[in-house]
């Protein structure tokens, strides 16, 4: 029974560590959108060509 209590406490501590790590990642900008700006020029180029074809 003591091992069950130990494992439950260990899992709660591990969950708290992951929760704190996720809060740190959000606050430090780890989830900022870095992909869209690099692709936006490609998407805008297609839209620009469509606008000129309609003229």
C-alpha positions in Angstrom: 0.0 0.0 0.0 2.9 2.3 0.7 4.1 1.9 -2.9 0.7 3.1 -4.2 0.9 6.2 -2.2 4.5 6.8 -3.4 3.5 6.4 -7.0 0.5 8.7 -6.7 2.6 11.4 -5.1 5.3 10.9 -7.8 2.7 11.2 -10.6 1.3 14.4 -9.0 4.7 15.9 -8.7 5.5 15.0 -12.3 2.2 16.5 -13.5 3.0 19.7 -11.6 6.4 19.8 -13.3 4.8 19.4 -16.7 2.2 22.1 -15.9 4.9 24.5 -14.8 7.0 23.8 -17.9 4.0 24.5 -20.2 3.3 27.8 -18.4 7.0 28.7 -18.8 6.8 27.8 -22.5 3.7 30.0 -23.1 5.2 32.9 -21.2 8.5 32.8 -23.1 6.9 32.7 -26.5 7.6 29.1 -27.5 4.2 28.9 -29.1 4.4 32.0 -31.2 3.5 31.5 -34.8 6.8 31.2 -36.7 5.5 29.2 -39.6 2.8 31.5 -41.1 5.0 34.5 -41.7 7.4 32.4 -43.8 4.6 31.0 -45.9 2.5 34.2 -46.1 4.6 35.6 -48.9 3.7 32.5 -51.0 0.0 32.8 -50.2 0.0 36.6 -51.0 1.7 36.0 -54.3 -1.1 33.6 -55.4 -3.7 36.1 -54.3 -1.9 38.9 -56.2 -1.9 36.9 -59.4 -5.6 36.3 -59.2 -6.3 39.9 -58.7 -4.4 40.9 -61.8 -6.1 38.2 -63.9 -9.5 39.7 -63.1 -8.5 43.1 -64.4 
